[in-house]
Amino acid sequence: MSVKQLKNYSQGHWVTSKNTGEALHNAITGEAIYTASSEGLDFGAMMQYARKVGGPALRKLTFHERGRMLKALAMYLMEKKEYFYQVSAFTGATRSDSWVDIEGGIGNLFANASLRRQFPDERFYVDGDTAKLSKNGTFIGLHIMVPREGVAIHINAFNFPVWGMLEKIAVNLMAGVPAIVKPATLTSFLTEAVFEEIIRSGILPEGSLQLICGSARGILDYIETNDVVTFTGSASTGRALKSHPRIVSEAVPFNLEADSLNCCVLGTDVTTEMPEFDIFIKEVAREITTKAGQKCTAIRRIIVPENMVEDVQIALGKRLKGTIIGDPSVKEVRMGPLAGITQRNEVREKVQQLARSQKIVIGDMEHFEVMGADKEKGAFLPPLVFLNTQPFINTDCHNIEAFGPVSTIIPYKGIDEAIELAKMGKGSLVCSLITQDDELAKEFVFGAASTHGRILVLNNDCVKESTGHGSPMPLLTHGGPGRAGGGEEMGGKRGILHYLQRTAIQGSPTTLSRITNVYQQGGKQNETDIHPFRKHFEDLQIGDTVTTAKHTVTEADITNFANVSGDNFYAHMDATSLEGTIFTGRVAHGYFILSKAAGLFVDAKKGPVLLNYGIDEARFTKPVYPGMTIGVRLTVKEKAAQEKRTPEDIAKGIVKWLVDVYDETGETVAIATILTMVKKRNQE
């Protein structure tokens, strides 16, 4: 295979450096297959291009448009996945290893695209509740969030060249922020292959993404206040970058996700006859061998009850012995090489350091077989498991990480000791507990949560559908405290908010309604001759209001509603049982009030309103007794267009209405937000 020079993507163009740069090798054969260099790139100009071209283009799009953009990109990349698998093989990954990286990464695009439904069809987001800042409600405050007007710089690790890029850009693109991607040079050829298809798709606005395959040394010299830097890799490198003078002086957010000494704990309740024992062995073995142990979430410490050490050692040894190592293209092979010779040598060095204070009980670093390849030319290493019988004295296993198929069995006496050992990792991305005892699980979770970003409690009830110890999920936070970096990646909606600037807005309800396109209670209302239910989605305006006729509540209303609903709660039906309560007489059902409100404000004739979609934030704020008179103000609060799933689908949107039910004194007795599905006038 001829050596190919990787390209960088800068300021809308593919750039090949004149200097061939660093040689990259096939992890299986050791053969040089690519070179990478960033010589000639102007990092400052790239960042300005992202800020001046990519940022404005993305910020013109709403959250819904950005979400549809991500979905389209995910679908496009899925069509190209077999090509990515071919390139991924050069990193030493098996097909299943590559699946996590490639299709797992694309899955992040799909997952973040789906989050558009949690955001308005706007270029900003209203965060949290409105704060009433004055007695009469004429002065209020709320928070809006807008995209940061900078660039996200993603410095990624070598172990997941696709997932590492896609899980990060999915979030910043959804937020409306452009990015410069710097993959680890060692496996950047796979990142380049995927990136090239992203650009070829033409789906993203120009300037949204740029790529540096070679060194990016010096890029942080050009960061500015609105930028964001993310780093995945070793804790030592992450700390060095985080302390960069520009990071400090410009107060730039720095998200650090560092490798950590994750653990898996076997509960004291588990015996060898229980299915949980087999689950434990399979989970540990999988995390040692998947990606040849080159995962930031891999299990480095195997914490087991002291009376189970021998059983675990025997069972784990048998399972790992059956792991065939070699060229991943060979059908029987279950574990490939590490990503490169330099990586293998580094792991060897760490193993030797660990061997000074503990003993290898499974595997032999020098004597092992490889199928379909030369173990000296390739970056091969067998699974290695240590035993540390004095983990509170010999603490290297809590401080030294061999980033490969290496782990340590550690005994414990009781659950408190297991918690203490788990915490000795000084901050981890994830730990898992295998137990059938929910009380034990509760004790462990609350004991260990302060030093872990994620805790998986695994047993036979959920194992079939569990994604496993080592799989971060895009809708949950991926990160951890302490050694793990203290950062947060992904996290669903939370992840997107990291790229938005939160700003407090104060003013009158009318003004803030106009700014946010969300009606604020107390703002001006638009009374029209046409009932709002007679208007199509496009014609409805925020603040459109109908004030209904009134109804005087009777005891017959209460009795009839109880008969229909079956709700015979004493406060509604038994006036003799009210002593010691807050009620002075039979009180109307809260749901009767809302039901009657609907009867007052609904326009019954066929029109653009297709259906009632739901009720949010319903509150009953004042008792309603027989003889009281209620009326309703129904106001358009917020609108969100919906996508047509098929050409034949009805074009429509969701309208949120503020339902304010008040009594004869004008005081609110019930308030709610109802949602209706409303047809669009334009059906194209």
C-alpha positions as CSV (number, residue, x, y, z in Angstrom):
1,M,0.0,0.0,0.0
2,S,1.4,3.4,-1.0
3,V,1.8,6.1,1.7
4,K,-0.9,8.8,1.4
5,Q,-0.6,12.3,2.8
6,L,-3.6,13.4,4.9
7,K,-5.3,16.7,4.1
8,N,-6.4,19.4,6.4
9,Y,-9.5,21.4,5.8
10,S,-9.0,25.1,6.3
11,Q,-11.1,28.2,5.4
12,G,-13.3,26.2,3.0
13,H,-10.4,24.4,1.2
14,W,-8.5,21.1,1.4
15,V,-4.9,21.8,2.2
16,T,-1.9,19.4,1.8
17,S,1.2,20.6,3.6
18,K,4.5,20.7,1.7
19,N,6.2,18.9,4.5
20,T,5.1,15.2,4.6
21,G,5.2,15.3,8.4
22,E,4.7,12.4,10.8
23,A,4.3,8.8,9.5
24,L,1.2,6.9,10.6
25,H,1.2,3.1,10.6
26,N,-1.0,0.1,10.1
27,A,-1.5,-1.2,13.7
28,I,-1.6,-4.8,12.5
29,T,1.5,-4.9,10.2
30,G,3.5,-1.8,11.4
31,E,3.6,-0.6,7.7
32,A,3.6,3.1,7.1
33,I,0.4,4.0,5.4
34,Y,-0.2,7.7,5.9
35,T,1.6,10.9,6.8
36,A,0.2,13.9,8.6
37,S,1.4,17.5,8.8
38,S,-0.2,20.9,9.6
39,E,2.7,23.0,8.3
40,G,1.5,26.1,6.5
41,L,-1.9,26.3,8.3
42,D,-2.7,29.7,9.8
43,F,-4.6,28.8,13.0
44,G,-5.5,32.4,13.7
45,A,-7.1,32.8,10.3
46,M,-8.9,29.5,10.6
47,M,-10.5,30.7,13.9
48,Q,-11.5,34.0,12.4
49,Y,-13.0,32.2,9.5
50,A,-15.1,30.1,11.9
51,R,-16.2,33.2,13.8
52,K,-17.0,35.4,10.8
53,V,-18.3,32.8,8.3
54,G,-19.4,29.6,10.1
55,G,-20.9,31.2,13.2
56,P,-23.2,33.7,11.5
57,A,-24.4,31.0,9.1
58,L,-25.3,28.6,11.9
59,R,-26.9,31.3,14.0
60,K,-29.3,32.1,11.2
61,L,-30.8,28.6,11.7
62,T,-33.3,27.8,14.4
63,F,-32.8,24.8,16.7
64,H,-35.3,22.8,14.6
65,E,-33.4,23.6,11.4
66,R,-30.1,22.6,13.0
67,G,-31.6,19.4,14.3
68,R,-32.9,18.5,10.8
69,M,-29.4,19.3,9.5
70,L,-27.8,16.8,11.9
71,K,-30.4,14.2,11.0
72,A,-29.7,14.6,7.3
73,L,-25.9,14.3,8.0
74,A,-26.4,11.2,10.1
75,M,-28.4,9.5,7.3
76,Y,-25.8,10.5,4.7
77,L,-22.9,9.1,6.8
78,M,-24.7,5.8,7.4
79,E,-24.7,5.2,3.7
80,K,-20.9,5.5,3.7
81,K,-20.2,3.4,6.8
82,E,-18.7,0.4,5.0
83,Y,-15.9,2.6,3.6
84,F,-15.3,3.8,7.2
85,Y,-15.1,0.2,8.4
86,Q,-12.4,-0.5,5.8
87,V,-10.3,2.4,7.0
88,S,-10.9,1.7,10.7
89,A,-9.3,-1.8,10.3
90,F,-5.9,-0.1,10.0
91,T,-6.3,1.2,13.6
92,G,-6.4,-2.4,14.8
93,A,-10.1,-2.4,15.6
94,T,-12.3,-5.4,15.1
95,R,-15.7,-5.1,13.4
96,S,-17.4,-4.8,16.8
97,D,-14.8,-2.2,18.0
98,S,-15.4,-0.2,14.9
99,W,-19.2,-0.5,15.3
100,V,-19.0,1.4,18.6
101,D,-16.8,4.1,17.0
102,I,-18.5,4.5,13.7
103,E,-22.1,3.7,14.1
104,G,-22.0,4.9,17.7
105,G,-20.7,8.2,16.6
106,I,-23.3,8.6,13.9
107,G,-25.9,7.6,16.6
108,N,-24.8,10.7,18.5
109,L,-25.8,12.8,15.5
110,F,-29.3,11.1,15.5
111,A,-29.7,11.5,19.2
112,N,-28.8,15.2,19.3
113,A,-31.0,15.8,16.2
114,S,-33.9,14.5,18.2
115,L,-33.3,17.0,20.9
116,R,-34.7,19.7,18.7
117,R,-38.1,18.9,20.0
118,Q,-37.0,20.1,23.4
119,F,-36.2,23.5,22.0
120,P,-38.3,26.1,20.3
121,D,-38.3,26.7,16.6
122,E,-36.2,29.8,17.3
123,R,-32.6,30.9,17.3
124,F,-32.7,31.3,21.1
125,Y,-33.9,29.4,24.1
126,V,-35.9,30.6,27.2
127,D,-34.4,28.9,30.2
128,G,-36.4,28.3,33.4
129,D,-39.3,30.1,35.0
130,T,-40.2,33.7,34.9
131,A,-39.3,35.7,38.0
132,K,-41.8,38.2,39.3
133,L,-39.7,41.2,40.5
134,S,-42.4,43.6,41.5
135,K,-45.5,43.5,43.7
136,N,-48.0,44.2,40.9
137,G,-46.2,42.1,38.3
138,T,-45.4,45.0,35.9
139,F,-41.6,44.3,36.2
140,I,-40.4,40.7,35.6
141,G,-37.3,38.8,34.6
142,L,-36.3,35.7,32.8
143,H,-33.2,34.0,31.2
144,I,-32.6,33.6,27.6
145,M,-29.8,31.6,26.0
146,V,-28.1,32.4,22.7
147,P,-25.2,30.8,20.8
148,R,-21.7,31.8,21.8
149,E,-20.2,33.9,19.0
150,G,-17.0,32.0,19.0
151,V,-15.5,28.7,17.8
152,A,-15.3,25.3,19.6
153,I,-11.9,23.7,19.4
154,H,-12.1,20.0,19.9
155,I,-8.8,18.2,20.7
156,N,-9.6,14.5,20.6
157,A,-8.0,11.2,21.7
158,F,-6.7,8.5,19.4
159,N,-9.0,5.7,20.6
160,F,-12.3,6.8,19.0
161,P,-11.4,8.8,15.9
162,V,-15.0,8.9,14.7
163,W,-17.1,8.8,17.8
164,G,-14.8,11.4,19.5
165,M,-15.4,13.8,16.7
166,L,-19.1,13.3,16.0
167,E,-20.2,13.2,19.7
168,K,-18.7,16.7,20.1
169,I,-19.6,18.4,16.9
170,A,-23.2,17.1,17.2
171,V,-23.6,19.3,20.3
172,N,-21.9,22.5,19.1
173,L,-23.6,22.4,15.8
174,M,-27.0,21.9,17.4
175,A,-26.2,24.9,19.6
176,G,-25.2,27.0,16.5
177,V,-21.5,27.2,17.1
178,P,-18.8,26.3,14.5
179,A,-15.8,24.0,15.3
180,I,-12.3,23.2,14.5
181,V,-11.5,19.5,15.0
182,K,-8.1,18.3,16.0
183,P,-8.0,14.5,16.1
184,A,-5.1,12.6,17.7
185,T,-2.6,12.3,14.8
186,L,-2.1,8.6,15.5
187,T,-5.5,7.6,14.0
188,S,-6.4,10.9,12.3
189,F,-6.6,9.1,8.9
190,L,-10.0,7.6,10.0
191,T,-11.2,11.0,11.1
192,E,-10.1,12.5,7.8
193,A,-12.1,9.8,5.9
194,V,-15.3,10.7,7.7
195,F,-14.7,14.4,7.7
196,E,-14.2,14.3,3.9
197,E,-17.6,12.8,3.5
198,I,-19.1,15.4,5.8
199,I,-17.8,18.2,3.5
200,R,-18.7,16.3,0.3
201,S,-22.3,16.0,1.6
202,G,-22.7,19.8,1.4
203,I,-25.2,19.6,4.3
204,L,-23.4,21.9,6.7
205,P,-23.1,25.7,6.1
206,E,-19.7,26.8,5.0
207,G,-17.3,27.5,7.9
208,S,-19.2,25.2,10.3
209,L,-16.3,22.7,10.5
210,Q,-12.5,22.7,9.9
211,L,-10.0,19.9,10.3
212,I,-6.3,19.7,11.5
213,C,-4.7,16.3,11.0
214,G,-1.2,17.3,12.0
215,S,0.0,19.1,15.0
216,A,-2.1,22.0,16.4
217,R,0.6,23.3,18.7
218,G,0.0,27.0,19.3
219,I,-3.7,27.1,18.3
220,L,-4.7,28.1,21.9
221,D,-2.7,31.3,21.4
222,Y,-5.6,32.6,19.2
223,I,-8.6,31.8,21.4
224,E,-10.9,34.5,22.5
225,T,-13.6,35.0,25.2
226,N,-16.5,33.5,23.3
227,D,-14.6,30.3,22.3
228,V,-14.9,26.9,23.9
229,V,-12.1,24.3,24.2
230,T,-12.7,20.6,24.7
231,F,-10.0,18.0,25.3
232,T,-10.2,14.3,25.6
233,G,-7.0,12.4,26.6
234,S,-4.6,12.1,29.4
235,A,-5.1,14.0,32.6
236,S,-1.6,15.4,32.5
237,T,-1.9,16.8,29.0
238,G,-5.4,18.1,29.8
239,R,-4.2,20.0,32.9
240,A,-1.3,21.6,30.9
241,L,-3.7,22.8,28.3
242,K,-6.3,24.0,30.8
243,S,-3.6,26.2,32.4
244,H,-2.7,28.0,29.1
245,P,-2.5,31.8,29.7
246,R,-5.2,32.5,27.1
247,I,-7.6,30.1,28.7
248,V,-7.1,31.9,32.0
249,S,-7.0,35.5,30.7
250,E,-10.0,35.2,28.3
251,A,-12.0,33.1,30.8
252,V,-12.6,30.5,28.1
253,P,-14.7,27.4,29.0
254,F,-12.5,24.3,29.0
255,N,-14.1,20.9,29.0
256,L,-11.7,18.2,30.1
257,E,-12.6,14.5,29.8
258,A,-9.6,12.6,31.0
259,D,-8.8,8.9,31.2
260,S,-9.6,7.5,34.6
261,L,-9.1,4.4,36.8
262,N,-12.7,3.1,36.5
263,C,-13.8,0.2,38.5
264,C,-16.4,-2.6,38.5
265,V,-17.7,-3.9,41.9
266,L,-19.1,-7.3,42.6
267,G,-21.8,-7.1,45.3
268,T,-21.5,-9.1,48.5
269,D,-24.8,-10.8,47.8
270,V,-23.6,-12.4,44.5
271,T,-22.6,-16.1,44.5
272,T,-21.1,-18.2,41.7
273,E,-24.5,-19.8,41.2
274,M,-26.3,-16.5,40.5
275,P,-26.6,-15.1,36.9
276,E,-25.1,-11.9,38.3
277,F,-21.7,-13.7,38.7
278,D,-21.7,-14.6,35.0
279,I,-22.8,-11.0,34.1
280,F,-19.9,-9.7,36.2
281,I,-17.3,-11.9,34.5
282,K,-18.6,-11.1,31.0
283,E,-18.7,-7.4,31.7
284,V,-15.1,-7.2,33.0
285,A,-13.8,-9.4,30.2
286,R,-15.5,-7.3,27.6
287,E,-14.1,-4.1,29.0
288,I,-10.6,-5.5,29.1
289,T,-10.7,-6.7,25.4
290,T,-12.9,-4.2,23.6
291,K,-10.7,-1.8,21.6
292,A,-7.8,-3.8,23.2
293,G,-8.6,-1.9,26.5
294,Q,-8.0,1.5,24.9
295,K,-11.1,3.1,26.3
296,C,-11.4,6.0,28.7
297,T,-14.2,4.1,30.3
298,A,-12.4,0.7,30.5
299,I,-12.4,-1.2,33.8
300,R,-9.0,-0.8,35.4
301,R,-9.9,-2.0,38.9
302,I,-12.0,-5.2,39.6
303,I,-13.3,-4.8,43.2
304,V,-14.6,-8.1,44.6
305,P,-15.5,-9.5,48.0
306,E,-12.4,-11.1,49.5
307,N,-14.1,-14.5,49.7
308,M,-14.8,-14.4,45.9
309,V,-11.3,-13.5,44.7
310,E,-10.3,-17.0,43.7
311,D,-13.6,-17.7,42.0
312,V,-13.3,-14.5,40.0
313,Q,-9.7,-15.1,39.1
314,I,-10.5,-18.6,37.8
315,A,-13.6,-17.6,35.8
316,L,-12.1,-14.5,34.4
317,G,-8.9,-16.4,33.4
318,K,-10.9,-19.0,31.5
319,R,-12.9,-16.4,29.7
320,L,-9.8,-14.3,28.7
321,K,-7.9,-17.4,27.7
322,G,-10.5,-18.0,25.0
323,T,-9.9,-14.5,23.5
324,I,-8.2,-14.9,20.2
325,I,-5.8,-12.1,19.4
326,G,-4.7,-11.1,15.9
327,D,-5.6,-9.5,12.6
328,P,-9.2,-8.4,13.0
329,S,-9.9,-9.4,9.4
330,V,-9.5,-13.0,10.5
331,K,-13.0,-14.4,11.4
332,E,-11.9,-16.0,14.6
333,V,-10.1,-13.0,16.0
334,R,-11.8,-11.2,19.0
335,M,-9.2,-8.7,19.9
336,G,-6.9,-6.7,17.7
337,P,-3.7,-4.8,18.3
338,L,-3.3,-1.5,20.1
339,A,-3.4,1.6,17.9
340,G,0.3,1.7,17.4
341,I,3.8,0.5,18.5
342,T,4.3,3.7,20.5
343,Q,1.1,3.0,22.3
344,R,2.1,-0.6,23.0
345,N,5.4,0.4,24.3
346,E,3.8,2.9,26.7
347,V,1.4,0.3,28.0
348,R,4.4,-2.1,28.5
349,E,6.1,0.5,30.6
350,K,3.0,1.1,32.8
351,V,2.7,-2.7,33.3
352,Q,6.2,-2.8,34.5
353,Q,5.5,0.0,36.9
354,L,2.4,-1.8,38.3
355,A,4.3,-5.1,38.6
356,R,6.5,-3.5,41.3
357,S,3.6,-3.6,43.8
358,Q,1.4,-6.3,42.6
359,K,1.4,-9.7,40.7
360,I,0.2,-10.7,37.3
361,V,-2.2,-13.6,37.7
362,I,-3.8,-13.8,34.2
363,G,-1.8,-13.5,31.0
364,D,1.9,-13.1,30.0
365,M,3.2,-10.0,28.4
366,E,5.9,-11.9,26.5
367,H,4.4,-15.3,25.7
368,F,1.1,-15.2,23.8
369,E,-0.1,-16.2,20.3
370,V,-1.3,-14.0,17.5
371,M,-3.5,-15.2,14.6
372,G,-2.9,-14.0,11.1
373,A,-0.2,-11.4,12.0
374,D,3.3,-10.9,13.3
375,K,3.1,-10.0,17.0
376,E,6.5,-8.1,16.8
377,K,5.6,-6.0,13.8
378,G,2.1,-5.3,15.0
379,A,1.1,-3.5,18.2
380,F,-0.2,-6.6,19.9
381,L,-0.5,-7.2,23.7
382,P,-2.5,-9.9,25.5
383,P,-5.0,-9.3,28.3
384,L,-3.2,-8.9,31.6
385,V,-4.8,-9.0,35.0
386,F,-3.0,-8.3,38.3
387,L,-4.0,-9.3,41.8
388,N,-3.4,-6.7,44.6
389,T,-4.1,-8.2,48.0
390,Q,-3.2,-5.1,49.9
391,P,-4.9,-2.2,48.0
392,F,-4.8,0.2,50.9
393,I,-1.0,-0.2,51.2
394,N,0.1,-0.9,47.6
395,T,-1.8,2.0,45.9
396,D,-0.2,2.0,42.4
397,C,-3.3,0.5,41.0
398,H,-5.2,3.6,42.1
399,N,-2.7,6.0,40.5
400,I,-1.2,4.3,37.4
401,E,-3.2,3.6,34.3
402,A,-2.0,1.2,31.6
403,F,-4.1,2.3,28.7
404,G,-4.6,-1.1,27.2
405,P,-6.0,-4.6,28.1
406,V,-4.8,-4.3,31.7
407,S,-6.7,-4.5,35.0
408,T,-6.3,-5.4,38.6
409,I,-8.4,-7.6,40.9
410,I,-8.8,-6.0,44.3
411,P,-10.5,-7.6,47.4
412,Y,-12.7,-5.9,49.9
413,K,-14.2,-6.8,53.2
414,G,-17.5,-4.9,53.3
415,I,-19.5,-2.4,51.3
416,D,-18.0,0.5,53.1
417,E,-14.6,-0.7,52.1
418,A,-15.7,-1.2,48.5
419,I,-16.9,2.4,48.4
420,E,-13.6,3.6,49.8
421,L,-11.6,1.6,47.2
422,A,-13.8,3.0,44.4
423,K,-13.2,6.5,45.6
424,M,-9.4,5.9,45.7
425,G,-9.4,6.4,41.9
426,K,-9.7,10.1,42.8
427,G,-12.4,10.7,40.3
428,S,-13.7,8.4,37.6
429,L,-15.8,8.6,34.5
430,V,-17.8,5.5,35.4
431,C,-18.1,2.6,37.8
432,S,-20.4,-0.4,37.7
433,L,-21.9,-2.4,40.5
434,I,-23.3,-5.9,39.8
435,T,-25.8,-6.9,42.5
436,Q,-29.3,-8.1,42.9
437,D,-29.6,-6.4,46.3
438,D,-31.3,-3.0,45.8
439,E,-30.5,-1.8,49.3
440,L,-26.9,-2.5,48.8
441,A,-27.0,-0.7,45.5
442,K,-28.6,2.3,47.2
443,E,-25.9,2.4,49.8
444,F,-23.1,2.1,47.2
445,V,-24.5,4.7,44.8
446,F,-24.9,7.4,47.5
447,G,-21.5,6.5,48.9
448,A,-19.6,6.6,45.6
449,A,-21.5,9.2,43.5
450,S,-19.4,12.1,44.6
451,T,-16.3,10.8,42.8
452,H,-18.0,9.3,39.7
453,G,-19.6,10.8,36.6
454,R,-21.8,7.7,36.0
455,I,-22.7,4.6,37.9
456,L,-24.2,1.5,36.3
457,V,-26.1,-0.8,38.5
458,L,-26.4,-4.1,36.6
459,N,-28.3,-7.3,37.4
460,N,-30.3,-10.0,35.6
461,D,-33.3,-7.7,35.4
462,C,-31.7,-5.2,32.9
463,V,-28.7,-7.0,31.5
464,K,-30.4,-7.9,28.2
465,E,-31.0,-4.3,27.3
466,S,-28.1,-2.7,29.1
467,T,-25.6,-0.8,26.9
468,G,-22.9,-1.9,29.4
469,H,-20.2,-0.4,31.6
470,G,-18.2,1.3,28.9
471,S,-20.8,2.9,26.7
472,P,-21.6,6.6,27.4
473,M,-25.0,7.5,26.1
474,P,-25.6,10.8,24.3
475,L,-28.6,11.8,26.4
476,L,-26.6,11.4,29.6
477,T,-23.6,13.3,30.9
478,H,-20.2,11.8,30.0
479,G,-17.5,13.1,32.3
480,G,-16.5,12.9,35.9
481,P,-14.9,14.8,38.7
482,G,-11.3,14.9,39.9
483,R,-8.9,12.8,37.8
484,A,-11.6,12.4,35.2
485,G,-11.3,16.1,34.4
486,G,-14.3,17.7,36.0
487,G,-16.0,18.3,32.6
488,E,-19.2,17.2,31.0
489,E,-19.8,16.0,27.5
490,M,-23.0,15.1,25.8
491,G,-25.7,15.1,28.5
492,G,-28.6,15.6,26.2
493,K,-30.1,19.1,26.4
494,R,-27.5,20.0,29.1
495,G,-24.7,19.5,26.6
496,I,-26.2,21.9,24.1
497,L,-26.7,24.5,26.9
498,H,-22.9,24.5,27.5
499,Y,-22.4,26.3,24.1
500,L,-25.1,28.9,24.8
501,Q,-24.7,32.1,26.8
502,R,-27.3,32.6,29.5
503,T,-28.4,36.2,29.9
504,A,-31.0,37.6,32.3
505,I,-33.6,39.9,30.7
506,Q,-35.7,42.3,32.7
507,G,-38.6,44.4,31.7
508,S,-42.4,44.6,31.5
509,P,-44.4,41.4,30.7
510,T,-45.4,43.0,27.3
511,T,-41.8,43.8,26.3
512,L,-40.5,40.4,27.3
513,S,-43.3,38.7,25.5
514,R,-42.3,40.5,22.4
515,I,-38.6,39.7,22.8
516,T,-39.0,36.0,23.5
517,N,-42.1,35.1,21.5
518,V,-43.5,33.6,24.7
519,Y,-46.5,35.3,26.3
520,Q,-45.7,36.5,29.8
521,Q,-48.6,36.7,32.2
522,G,-49.7,40.3,32.7
523,G,-48.6,41.3,29.2
524,K,-50.9,43.0,26.7
525,Q,-53.5,40.7,25.1
526,N,-54.9,41.0,21.6
527,E,-58.7,40.6,21.7
528,T,-60.0,39.9,18.2
529,D,-63.4,39.4,16.7
530,I,-62.4,36.1,15.3
531,H,-62.1,33.3,17.9
532,P,-58.4,32.0,18.0
533,F,-59.7,28.5,17.3
534,R,-60.9,29.7,13.9
535,K,-57.3,30.8,12.9
536,H,-54.7,28.7,11.2
537,F,-51.3,28.2,12.7
538,E,-49.6,31.0,10.6
539,D,-52.3,33.5,11.5
540,L,-52.1,33.1,15.3
541,Q,-50.1,35.8,17.1
542,I,-48.5,35.6,20.5
543,G,-50.9,37.3,22.9
544,D,-54.1,36.6,20.9
545,T,-56.8,36.2,23.5
546,V,-60.4,35.3,23.9
547,T,-62.3,36.3,27.1
548,T,-65.2,33.9,27.7
549,A,-68.6,34.1,29.1
550,K,-68.9,33.3,32.9
551,H,-70.4,30.4,34.8
552,T,-71.6,30.3,38.4
553,V,-70.6,27.0,40.1
554,T,-73.4,25.0,41.9
555,E,-73.5,22.0,44.2
556,A,-75.2,20.2,41.3
557,D,-72.0,20.8,39.2
558,I,-69.9,19.2,41.9
559,T,-72.2,16.2,42.4
560,N,-72.5,15.6,38.6
561,F,-68.8,15.8,38.1
562,A,-68.2,13.3,40.9
563,N,-70.7,10.9,39.3
564,V,-69.0,11.2,35.9
565,S,-65.4,11.0,37.1
566,G,-65.9,8.7,40.1
567,D,-63.9,11.2,42.2
568,N,-65.8,11.2,45.5
569,F,-63.0,12.7,47.6
570,Y,-64.6,13.9,50.9
571,A,-63.8,17.6,50.4
572,H,-66.0,17.6,47.4
573,M,-68.9,15.4,48.7
574,D,-69.1,15.5,52.5
575,A,-69.5,18.9,54.2
576,T,-69.5,17.2,57.6
577,S,-65.9,16.0,57.2
578,L,-64.2,19.4,56.7
579,E,-63.3,20.2,60.3
580,G,-59.5,20.6,60.6
581,T,-59.1,21.2,56.8
582,I,-58.5,24.4,54.9
583,F,-62.0,24.2,53.3
584,T,-65.1,26.0,54.6
585,G,-67.5,24.0,52.5
586,R,-67.8,21.6,49.7
587,V,-65.2,22.6,47.1
588,A,-65.4,22.1,43.4
589,H,-63.0,19.6,41.8
590,G,-59.9,21.2,40.3
591,Y,-60.5,19.1,37.2
592,F,-64.0,20.3,37.0
593,I,-62.7,23.9,36.9
594,L,-60.4,23.0,34.0
595,S,-63.1,21.0,32.3
596,K,-65.6,23.8,32.6
597,A,-63.0,26.3,31.4
598,A,-62.6,24.2,28.3
599,G,-66.4,24.3,27.9
600,L,-66.2,28.1,28.1
601,F,-63.3,28.7,25.7
602,V,-63.7,25.9,23.1
603,D,-65.2,26.9,19.7
604,A,-67.1,23.7,18.9
605,K,-67.3,24.1,15.1
606,K,-64.9,22.3,12.8
607,G,-61.9,24.5,12.1
608,P,-58.0,24.5,12.0
609,V,-57.7,23.0,15.5
610,L,-57.1,19.3,15.0
611,L,-56.8,18.0,18.6
612,N,-55.9,18.7,22.2
613,Y,-52.3,17.6,22.6
614,G,-51.9,17.8,26.4
615,I,-51.8,19.9,29.5
616,D,-48.7,21.4,31.2
617,E,-48.2,23.2,34.5
618,A,-51.7,23.0,35.8
619,R,-52.2,24.6,39.2
620,F,-55.3,25.1,41.3
621,T,-54.5,28.3,43.3
622,K,-57.8,29.1,45.1
623,P,-60.7,27.0,46.3
624,V,-64.0,27.4,44.3
625,Y,-67.2,27.0,46.3
626,P,-70.8,26.8,45.1
627,G,-72.0,30.3,44.3
628,M,-68.7,31.6,43.0
629,T,-68.6,32.7,39.4
630,I,-65.7,31.8,37.1
631,G,-64.5,33.1,33.7
632,V,-61.5,32.3,31.4
633,R,-58.9,34.3,29.5
634,L,-57.4,32.0,26.8
635,T,-54.2,33.4,25.4
636,V,-51.7,32.2,22.7
637,K,-48.6,31.6,24.7
638,E,-46.1,30.0,22.3
639,K,-46.0,28.3,18.9
640,A,-43.8,25.6,17.4
641,A,-44.1,24.3,13.8
642,Q,-44.0,20.6,13.2
643,E,-42.3,18.7,10.4
644,K,-44.2,16.8,7.8
645,R,-43.2,13.2,8.2
646,T,-44.5,12.3,4.7
647,P,-45.6,14.4,1.7
648,E,-49.2,13.3,2.5
649,D,-49.0,14.5,6.1
650,I,-51.0,17.5,7.3
651,A,-48.9,20.6,7.7
652,K,-49.4,21.7,11.3
653,G,-47.9,23.1,14.4
654,I,-48.3,22.9,18.2
655,V,-49.8,26.0,19.9
656,K,-49.4,26.5,23.7
657,W,-52.3,28.4,25.3
658,L,-52.3,30.1,28.7
659,V,-55.6,29.2,30.4
660,D,-56.3,31.7,33.2
661,V,-59.4,30.9,35.2
662,Y,-60.5,33.7,37.5
663,D,-63.4,34.3,39.9
664,E,-65.8,37.3,40.4
665,T,-63.1,39.2,42.2
666,G,-60.7,38.9,39.3
667,E,-58.4,36.6,41.3
668,T,-56.9,33.5,39.5
669,V,-58.3,30.2,40.8
670,A,-56.6,27.9,38.3
671,I,-54.0,28.3,35.7
672,A,-52.6,25.9,33.1
673,T,-50.9,25.6,29.7
674,I,-52.8,23.5,27.2
675,L,-51.4,22.4,23.9
676,T,-53.4,22.0,20.7
677,M,-52.4,20.8,17.3
678,V,-53.4,23.4,14.7
679,K,-53.5,23.0,10.9
680,K,-51.5,25.4,8.7
681,R,-53.2,27.4,6.0
682,N,-50.3,26.5,3.7
683,Q,-50.2,22.8,3.2
684,E,-47.1,22.7,1.0
